[in-house]
Every structure is written in C-alpha cells, then in structure tokens.
Amino acid sequence: MQFSGQDNDIVAGTHPLNTGMTTSQIIDTITSQDNISVPETTVTFLEGWRIEQYADTLVEAGLIETPAEFIDAANDPGWNDEFSFLHSRPSGAGLEGYLFPDTYRFRDRRDALRHYPHPARDLDEGPTPNCAPRPKGSG
C-alpha cells in the first residue's frame, strides 16, 4: 500500500474480507467507505426521564459500566463552554431538563459519553453524525 500511495487512505472500521480476495481487492475494500461496517447500539431516551433513567438505559445497552459514568459526564461544567444557551443555567445545575429525548445510535462507549449527554444539541448546531436521531417511523 505504501508503494501505491494508498497507505494514508485506509478507512477505520470493520471491513468484509475473505481468503479468495486479491491484494488489489483488499486494498479497494479497506480504502472505501462503501464497504465499511460499524456496529451500532440503538438507545431510546423518553421525554420526562430523570438523569438516572438515561444512565440506567446506557448501562442496560452495554455502552457504559456504571450509571455514575453518565451522571459525571452530564454534570461536567465544560458543557457550558460548548453551548451558549446553557450560560443562563443556575450555577452548579446539571443537565437534567436539558437532555434531548429521542432514539440515538451509538458506536461505542466513547460515542455515548462524547456525544451524549448533550444538552439538546439541536438548539445550537443540530445532532452530530455519530449521534443522529433516527427519522420517525424508522424503527
């Protein structure tokens, strides 16, 4: 791959390979977005849930190990720096009441804690690609 100049084009993820593939086919597969397979976990957060219910749902889905991981992430004051509408929040207040209920697809634990809890991300910039709400009627 280094000789062909494609060593920097490898796409992260799981790629379907088999023993009958030629070197050229393998290179085409691992440098293409078309064949990538990234396992996702779908989680639904319901309106009116308390922060502990969000955390328990992520534990049940196997995305985090303890509810405290999510609760600590939700109480991180760094969220104020990311979202202007949180500046009016009372000092010391967590994200409860700001979490956006919907169905989300997470790739892994890191995804769940980096992209969610996000305080109604739509209010500032819309959902991120890795944490996009599923369209209504899609499941």
Secondary structure, DSSP 8 states (H G I E B T S, - for coil): -TTTT-TT----SB----TT--HHHHHHHHT-STT-B---EEEEE-TT--HHHHHHHHHHTTS-S-HHHHHHHHT-TTHHHH-GGGGGS-TT--STTTB--EEEEESSHHHHHHHSS-B-GGGTT---GGG----TT--
